Amino acid sequence: MAQKDAVSDNNDNYGTTSTALISLQSRPDIGGLIDFARAYSPYYGSLYANIPTNALYMQDYPAVDLDSFWRANASKKSQVITMPHSGGIVWKTGGTLGNPKMTFISQDELRSISSQLGRAIIEAGLLSMDRIANLFYAGDLYGSFLLHVMSIQDLSVPSVHIPVGGSCDASTTIQYMKDLDATVIFGTVTKVVQLAEYLLARKQTMDQIRAFMFSGEAFFHDQKAIVQAAFPLARIRSLVYGSMDSGVIGYSVSGTDLRLHRANRPFVELEICPDGDDTVPTTQPMVPGRLLVTNLNRRLQPVIRYPCGDRAEWVDHAKGLFRVLGRHNESARIGPVSLDVSHVRRIIYQALPDASIAGIQLLLNRIDSLDSLTIRIGYQPRDRVGATKAIAAQLKEERPMFQQHVDLRLICPLQVEFVDAKDLALNARTGKLMGLVDQRPTEDGPK
């Protein structure tokens, strides 16, 4: 547990000290959320069972363990939610075909999320009278398209919504945008790169697009040239930083550093825990660590000290400015496809049930301007080809979205490497095996 002498004595709720212990006496909003979750959520009640009810600091409470959280949050008889889900919406936020991750949102929470996202859209640079081509994906329990329908409807500036979606082919999508005079694109980076390739192959550009606002995946350096060539007048901005499970985490603040965001205060409280200090946060600038999210607006399915899956660093804690650095070791994002490290481990154990595996590591890279996933396994099978095929087949069965995006040439085919245990990368500070190694360059150059 962190030392109490690291706590600031000033009255600033957000503090400016090097160790960001948060007093629950000065933050009754956080204390009330913790008490509510403890009383009404069986999962949080169990998680906090050994924590005194008069604990003084937010950091006295453990961070959520994602494996146990999602095991408890089953589609039926969830042990995480605090009450019957009698109104609102359900979203899928990842998982596998047999074990999907579901997020339960109440009606009031949905209205609030929509309002927060609307504010994010304005801060990202939407202008009065813009015509928005919404290219996010709809259906299959995904929430991004629907949320933007709701948020655009309640914007504080007049705009026209063009709900194209993400499933139309490039030719149809571009024709819709031309015919309906779209000026702004909302969508994933992968989708817009696909459109850019289509245009450039036909020696065309779309000068009518003044802004491309992306969300759902990172924007990499090698993608900028092709997007700017096809949409030469478009400013590229992060639309919002968030997720279906954590909510709206941060707002876009820069047109040059696309990873820089401002925390969505007062709706969320963010903590950055340096590598090696698993749950002790810092407020020091440029110290990378795991990003934990507490959503103060969520009561049905509480989100308290929840690892959102990314690494980040503070730029200015007092102003809420932080920079997203890439994925942490819990989850990989390959194009628009999410894969939890724990799910990949289970897939490998199912594919190779008799193997004695020393370690499993996911390596992310960029090859020919596409995201690439390599699974490195500390094991030497007699039949490498057969073992690789078994893993690929199990992944296709459990997470068909991965192979679907390979077939669409939006991500690279799966690579599997069998290595000695000594060849698996370790955390230089802790000596622990790194479940995820992200070697992809960011939009402003290599990391």
VOMI-217942 format. One record per atom (N, C-alpha, C): x, y, z; residue in one letter. Coordinates in steps of 0.05 Angstrom, whole numbers, plus 5000, padded with zeros to 4 digits. Layout:
N
XYZa/...
//
This chain:
447
501749765000m/500050005000m/501850255000m/500950464986a/502550704984a/502750845012a/504950995015q/505351135041q/503651385042q/502451425066k/500651655070k/502051925069k/504751925073d/506052185073d/506452295044d/505552135025a/505652224997a/503152384989a/501252415008v/498752545001v/499052845004v/497852984984s/497953274985s/496053385007s/496853605020d/495253725040d/493553955028d/493854015002n/492354234992n/489454154987n/487854344978n/484954304975n/484254234946n/486154204929d/485654134901d/484953834900d/482453774892n/481553494891n/483353324875n/484653434854y/486153274836y/489053254843y/489953444860g/492653424871g/494853474851g/497353524860t/499553564843t/502053424853t/501653224871t/503953094883t/504952874865t/507352764872s/508552554856s/507052294858s/505852244881t/504252004885t/501352084889t/499551994872a/496852104871a/494951954889a/495451944915l/493451824933l/491052014934l/488751894933i/486252054932i/484752004958i/484452214974s/483052204999s/480052174994s/478851975006l/475951935002l/474352145019l/475652265038q/474252485053q/473952735036q/475952785019s/475753015001s/474352954975s/473852694969r/472452614945r/470052434952r/467952554963p/465652394971p/464252264947p/464652374923d/463552244899d/464751974894d/467351944898i/468651694895i/467951504918i/468051614942g/467351454965g/464551344964g/462651504954g/459951414952g/459651194931g/461151214909l/461051004888l/462150744899l/464350754913i/465550514925i/463650384944i/462450544962d/460550434981d/458150304968d/457150434946f/454850324932f/455550054919f/457850054905a/458649804892a/459149584912a/460349654934r/460949454954r/458349334966r/456249494968a/453749404980a/452049244961a/452049324935y/450049214917y/451249034894y/453849034890s/455048864870s/456448634883s/455548384879p/456948154891p/459948144884p/460648224860y/463448214852y/465048404869y/464248664869y/465748854885y/465548804915y/463348694924g/463148624952g/465248414959g/465748224942s/467848024947s/470548144944s/470948314923l/473548434918l/474448604942l/472548734955y/473148924977y/472748795005y/472348535006a/471548405031a/473548445053a/476148465046n/478248495067n/479148785071n/477648975058i/478349255061i/476549385082i/477649515102p/475949645123p/474049845111p/471649855122t/469750045111t/470550335115t/472350385134n/473350655139n/475950715125n/476650565104a/479150615090a/479250905081a/481551025083l/481851315078l/482351385049l/483551205034y/484451285007y/483351094986y/482851214963m/481951054940m/483950824934m/486450874938q/488550674932q/488650454953q/487150474975d/486850254993d/485250024980d/483750084960y/482149884946y/483649774922y/483549514917p/485049394896p/484049474868p/485849484849a/484949514821a/483449254812a/481749294794v/480149064783v/482048864769v/481648614774d/482948404759d/481048334735d/482048374711l/480248354688l/479148064684l/480847864689d/479947594685d/477547534704d/477847594729s/475647534748s/473247714743s/473747964735f/471448144729f/469748034707f/470947944685w/469347854662w/468247574666w/469547414683r/468247164690r/465747214706r/465847414723a/463547474740a/461347614725a/462047754703n/460047904688n/458847744665n/457747514671a/456547344650a/454047484639a/453347404615s/450947524602s/448447484618s/448247244631k/446047194649k/447147164678k/445647274696k/446447264725k/449147384730k/449547624719s/452047774724s/452347824754s/454747784764q/455447844792q/456648124795q/456948264773v/458048534774v/455948744777v/453648714762i/451648914763i/450348934790i/449249174796t/448249234823t/445249204826t/443849164804m/440949164804m/439949034779m/437448954777p/436348844752p/436649054730p/437248954706h/437549134683h/434849164669h/433349364678s/430549394669s/430149604648s/432249744640g/432049954620g/434850034611g/435150104585g/437750184575g/438550024551g/441049934551i/442249804528i/444349604536i/444949414518v/447149224522v/449049244498v/451649264504w/453749264483w/455649034487w/456748954464k/459048764465k/461648924463k/463448854481t/465949004482t/468348834478t/468048604465g/470248424460g/469648144469g/471747994476g/471347714484g/471447534460g/470547284463t/470447094442t/467547014436t/467246844416l/464546764408l/463146624431l/464646444445g/463446304467g/463246454493g/465046654495n/465146814520n/465247114513n/463047224503p/463147504496p/463147684521p/464347914519k/464248114541k/461948304536k/460148314555m/457748484553m/457948714573m/457148954563t/456949184580t/454049264583t/453149294608f/450349354613f/450149654621f/448449804607i/448150084610i/445250154616i/444850314637s/442050394643s/441250624625s/438650684625q/437650894608q/438851164614q/438951234640d/440151494648d/443151504641d/444551284644e/447351274637e/447751314607e/445951194592l/446151224562l/445851514554l/443951654566r/443551934560r/446052094567r/447252034590s/449652174598s/451952124580s/452351874572i/454551804554i/454251944528i/451751954517s/451252094492s/451952384494s/451252514517s/451852794521s/454852844523s/456252664537q/459152694539q/460552664512q/459552474496l/460752434470l/460152674452l/457752794454g/457153034439g/459153254445g/459753284471r/461753484478r/464453424466r/465253164465a/467753084454a/467853154424a/465653114410i/465553164381i/466053464376i/464853634392i/465253924389i/468153994395i/469353884416e/472053944423e/474053834402e/473253634387a/474953524366a/474953704341a/473153894340g/473254094319g/470854084299g/468653964307l/466353974289l/465254264288l/464454344264l/463454624260l/460554624253l/459254854257s/456554884250s/456154834220s/454054684213m/453354624185m/455054404173m/456754274189d/458254044178d/456353814171d/457153654151r/455653424142r/457353174148r/456353014167i/458052804179i/457452534167i/459452414154a/459252134144a/460051954167a/458151814179n/458651634202n/459251364190n/461851284192l/462751034180l/463350824201l/462450864225f/462950654246f/461150414241f/461850194253y/460449944249y/457949924266y/455849794255a/453249774268a/452549474270a/450749414289g/449749144291g/451648964307g/450948714310d/452548514324d/453348614352d/451548764364l/451848874392l/454049084394l/455049184372y/457049404374y/455649664378y/457049844393g/455750084402g/456650344388g/458850334373s/460050594364s/458150734345s/456950604325f/455250734306f/452850854320f/451550694337l/449150784351l/449651014369l/451851004383l/452551224402l/452951484386l/454151474363h/454551714348h/451951814335h/450051634329v/447451724321v/446151894343v/446351794368m/445151934390m/446552194396m/449152194396s/450652434404s/450452654383s/450352584357i/450052784336i/447352914338i/445352764346q/442652864348q/442453094368q/444053084389d/443853274411d/446153474411d/447553504389l/449753694388l/448853984392l/450654144402s/449954424407s/450254594382s/451254484360v/451354624335v/449754464314v/448554604294p/447054464273p/448954304255p/448154064248s/449753894230s/447853694217s/448853574195v/447253374181v/448753104185v/447252904193h/448252634197h/447852464173h/449952344162i/449752164139i/450551884149i/448651714157p/449251464171p/449951234152p/452351244140v/453151044120v/453850774134v/455150784157g/456050544170g/458650434159g/459650214170g/462250114162g/462149874144g/459749774138s/459549524123s/459349554093s/458849804083c/458749854054c/461549824042c/461649744017d/464249734004d/465250013998d/467750033989a/469050303986a/467550463964a/466850333942s/465550473921s/462850603930s/461250443944t/458650543953t/459050763974t/460850723992t/461350924013t/462151194001t/464051183983i/465051433970i/462851563954i/461251413941q/459051523925q/457051663943q/456351543966y/454551673985y/455751933994y/458251934001m/459552184011m/459552403990m/460052323965k/459952523943k/457152633938k/455252453936d/452552533930d/451252703952d/452052653977l/450852784000l/452653004012l/454753073997d/456553294004d/457653274032d/458653044040a/459853014066a/462353194069a/462653304092t/464953474097t/466753364119t/465653184136v/467153064158v/466652764158v/468752614164i/468552324166i/468952244195i/467152084206f/467551954232f/467951654225f/470051534236g/470451254230g/473051144242g/473550884237t/476050764245t/478250834225t/480750824234v/482950874216v/483050674193v/482550414200t/482650204180t/480650254158t/478250344165k/476250394144k/477050624126k/478150834137v/478851074120v/481251014104v/483150854114v/485450774097v/484450614073v/482550444078q/481350284056q/480150464035q/478750674043l/477550864024l/479751014009l/481851094024a/484151244012a/485451073990a/485850813996e/487150643976e/485350623951e/482750603955y/480950583932y/481050833915y/481051063928l/481251313913l/483851343898l/486051293911l/488651333899l/489151133876l/488050893879a/488350703857a/486950793831a/485050973834r/483651093812r/484451383806r/486651463819k/487851723815k/485751943822k/484251893844q/482252083853q/482852183881q/481752423888t/481852523915t/479152633922t/478652673948m/476152793957m/476853053972m/476853273957d/477553533969d/475353643986d/472953533984q/470653634000q/470853564029q/472553364036i/472753284064i/474753464078i/473753604099r/475453794113r/476553674139r/475453454148a/476453334173a/475853034174a/477752884184f/477452604190f/477852564219f/475752474234m/475952434262m/475652144268m/477752024280f/477851734284f/477551654313f/476751404317s/476551294343s/476550994340s/477150854362g/477050564362g/479650424358g/481650564347e/484250444343e/486250674340e/488850604342a/490950804340a/491350884311a/492451124308f/493151224281f/496251224279f/497251074260f/500151024258f/501451204236f/504051244240h/505551424222h/505251344193h/505351084187d/505351004159d/502551034146d/500551094162q/497851134151q/497251424143q/498851604155k/498251894151k/498551974122k/500651884109a/501251964081a/499051884062a/498051644065i/495951554046i/493351694051i/492651734077v/490151884083v/490252164073v/492552304077q/492752574069q/492852604038q/493952394025a/494052403996a/491252383984a/489552223996a/486852183985a/484952403994a/485452514018f/483652724029f/485452964036f/486453104015p/488653304019p/487853534037p/485353604040l/484553834056l/483553754083l/483653504090a/482553404115a/484553434138a/483553554160r/485053554185r/484553294199r/486553164209i/486252904223i/486252954253i/484152854266r/483852894295r/482852644308r/483752594333s/482452394349s/479652494356s/477652334351l/474852404357l/474352404387l/475152184400v/474752154428v/476551924437v/477351914462y/478751684473y/476951554494y/476151314488g/474351174507g/473950894498g/472150754511s/471450474505s/468650424515s/467450204505m/464750134513m/464650054543m/466749934553d/466749854581d/467450084600d/469350254592s/470250474610s/468650734606s/467450774582g/466051024577g/467851224563g/467051484563v/468551694551v/470851764570v/473351714563i/475551744581i/476852014577i/477252104552g/478652354547g/477752484521g/478252754520y/477552914497y/480052984481y/479753004455s/481953084437s/482753374442s/485353434443v/486153704448v/488253804428v/489153634409s/491353714392s/490953604364s/491653764344g/491653674316g/494253574307g/496353584324t/498953494317t/499753244333t/499253244359d/499753004375d/497052864380d/496552664363l/493852544363l/493452364387l/495552314403r/495352154427r/494652314452r/494752584449l/494352754472l/491452804477l/490552764502h/487752804509h/487452934536h/485153044542r/484453164568r/482452984581r/482952914606a/481152734621a/478352844622a/476452664620n/473552734620n/472552784648n/473752984662r/472853054688r/470353224686r/468453194704p/468453044729p/467352764727p/466952664702f/465652404699f/467452174704f/470052204699v/471951994704v/474252084722v/475451904737e/477851954751e/479951764740e/482251874731l/484351704718l/486751684737l/487951444736e/490451394751e/492451274731e/494951354733i/497051224717i/498951104737i/499150834735c/500850684754c/503450604739c/505750704748p/508250654733p/508850354732p/510250274711d/511049994707d/512449894732d/511649674742g/512849554766g/511449634792g/509949854792d/508349934815d/505449894807d/504449654812d/502049564799d/499649734804d/499249834829t/496849994835t/497450254848t/499950344849v/500650604862v/501050814840v/499251004838p/499351194816p/501351414820p/501951554798t/503751784798t/502352024785t/503252264792t/502352504777t/504652634762t/506952504764q/509352624751q/509052604720q/509852814706p/509652804677p/511652614664p/510952504642m/512652334625m/513652084640m/511951984658v/512551724671v/510451524661v/511151344644p/509251164632p/508250954652p/505750864648g/504650664665g/501850574656g/500750384671r/498150274665r/495950474672r/494050514654l/491850704658l/489450564671l/488650664695l/486350574709l/484150784707l/481650684703v/479350864700v/477350814721v/476351024734t/473951014751t/471851194739t/469551074731n/467451224719n/465351294740n/465151544747l/463451634769l/460451644761l/459951594735n/457151614726n/455851334724n/457451124727r/456350854723r/455550734750r/453050654752r/452050524776r/451150244771r/449950194747l/448949924741l/451249724740l/453349784724q/455649614722q/458049784729q/458749804755p/460849994764p/463549934751p/464950154746v/467650154735v/469450304754v/470950154771i/472550274793i/475350164791i/477250344787r/480050264785r/480350034764r/479250084741y/478949884720y/481249924700y/482849724694p/484949744674p/483649754646p/483949984633c/482650014607c/484149874584c/486649774590g/488149634570g/490349784557g/490650044564d/492650214552d/494750304572d/497050384561r/499150524576r/498950814569r/499650984589a/499451274584a/501451414602a/501751674598e/503451844615e/502052114619e/502452234642w/501352504647w/503152704632w/501852904620v/503253134610v/502953364629v/500553404640d/500053594661d/497653494677d/498253374700h/496153244716h/494053444725h/494853684734a/492953884744a/490953964723a/491853974697k/490054034675k/488653794663k/489453554673g/488253314663g/489253224636g/491553324628l/492753254602l/494453004604l/493852804587f/495352554586f/495652464558f/497752304554r/498352194527r/498151894528r/496651784509v/496251494506v/498751384492v/499951174503l/502551074492l/502250804478l/499950674480g/499650414467g/498350224486g/498249974478r/496849774494r/498549674517r/497149624540h/498349494562h/498349194557h/499149034576n/499448754571n/496948584575n/494648714578e/492148564582e/490748514555e/491048694536s/489448674512s/490948784488s/490548654465a/491748744440a/489548854421a/490349054406r/488549164386r/489849144359r/488848964341i/489948924315i/487949034295i/488649274283g/486549414268g/484149454286g/481749394277p/479449424294p/478749184311p/480548984311v/480048724325v/481348724352v/479848674374s/480948654401s/481348364408s/483648314421l/484248044431l/485448074459l/484147954479d/485247954505d/487547744507d/489647814521v/491947634524v/490947374537v/489247394557s/488247164571s/486646974552s/485147094534h/483646934515h/485546784495h/487646924487v/489546794469v/490946564483v/491546604508r/492746384524r/490846144524r/488346194529r/486445974531r/486145834504r/486145994482i/485945874455i/488345694450i/490745774458i/493145614454i/492945354471i/492145384496y/491945144512y/489844944501y/487745054489q/485744874477q/486844744452q/488344894436a/489444784412a/491744584417a/493244634438l/495544464445l/495244354474l/493244184478p/492544114506p/494743964521p/496543824507d/498643664520d/501343804520d/501444054512a/504044194510a/504844304537a/507444304542s/508644424566s/509744694557s/508244904562i/508845164551i/510145344572i/512545454565a/513945614585a/512945904586a/511645994565g/510646264565g/509346334538g/507546524538i/506246614514i/506346924512i/507047024489q/507447304485q/506247394459q/504747624459l/503647734435l/505447964425l/506247954400l/507948164389l/506348304367l/506148574370l/504648734351l/506648894334l/506148904308n/507949054291n/506449164267n/507749314249r/506649414225r/508149284201r/506749164183i/507949044159i/506249134135i/507649264116d/506249364092d/503749524099d/504149704119s/502049884127s/499649754140s/499949504149l/497749364162l/498749274190l/496849254209d/497449144235d/498048844233d/500048754248s/500848474247s/500948364275s/499948124279l/500047984305l/501747734302l/503747714318t/505347464321t/505047354349t/504247104351i/504146974377i/506746814381i/508246894402r/510746754408r/510246564431r/510946314427i/510346104447i/512945974456i/513345964482g/515645834493g/515245524494g/515545404470y/515045124467y/516145034440y/517144784439q/518244684414q/516744424406q/514544454390p/513044224383p/514544054362p/513943794361r/515043624341r/514043704313r/511543774312d/510243844286d/509444134287d/511244314278r/510744604280r/508444684261r/508344564238v/506244634219v/503444554230v/503344314241g/500844214252g/499944384276g/501844454293a/501244614317a/500244894309a/501545004289t/500745274279t/497945264268t/497345064252k/494645034241k/492544994262k/493244854283a/491344804305a/490645064319a/492745234324i/492345494337i/490645674319i/491345684294a/489845854275a/486845774273a/486345514273a/483645414271a/482045474297a/483345454320q/482045514345q/481445814347q/483345984338l/482846274338l/480546344320l/480446214297k/478246274278k/475546194290k/475445974305e/472945884317e/472146074340e/474046154356e/473446314380e/473046604373e/474646704354r/474646994347r/474547024317r/472246954304p/472146964275p/472747234262p/472347444278m/472847714267m/475647754258m/477547614271f/480447644263f/480847554234f/479947304228q/480347204201q/478747354181q/476347454189q/474747614170q/476247864161q/477647984180h/479148224172h/481748164157h/482847924162v/485047824145v/484047794116v/481747664113d/480647614086d/480047874072d/479348084087l/478748344075l/481348504070l/483648384077r/486248514074r/486448774090r/485248764114l/485348994132l/487448954154l/488248704159i/490348644178i/491948414166i/494348364176c/496048154166c/495147874177c/495747664162p/495147394172p/496647344198p/495547164214l/496747094239l/499546954234l/501447034251q/504046904251q/504446764278q/505546534278v/506146384303v/509146314303v/510446374325e/513346304328e/513646134353e/515045914350f/515745744373f/518645794381f/519045884405v/521645974414v/522445844440v/524945884448d/525845804475d/524846014495d/524545934520a/523546114540a/525346364543a/527946324539k/529846554542k/529446764521k/528046694499d/527646884477d/525147054481d/523546994501l/521247164507l/522047414521l/520947644513a/521747904524a/520747934553a/522448044570l/521748094598l/521648394603l/520148474623n/520148744632n/522848814644n/524149014634a/526849084643a/526949154672a/524749264683r/524749354710r/524049134730r/522048964722t/521048764741t/522048484735t/523048434711g/523948174703g/521647984697g/519248084696k/516847914690k/516447894660k/515247664652l/514647624625l/512547834615l/513047954592m/511248144581m/509147994564m/506648014571g/504547874556g/504147994529g/504748254526l/504348404501l/506748584496l/507848564472v/509948744464v/509048894439v/508549154441d/507549314419d/509849474407d/510749384383q/512949514369q/512049694347q/509549764346r/508549934324r/509350224329r/510050364308p/510650644311p/508050804314p/508151024328t/505851194332t/505651384308t/503551554308e/503051734286e/505251944283e/506851994304d/508952194302d/511652064302d/511851814294g/514351684291g/514651444310g/516951314309p/517351074325p/517251144355p/516450934371k/516350974400k/519050944412k/
//
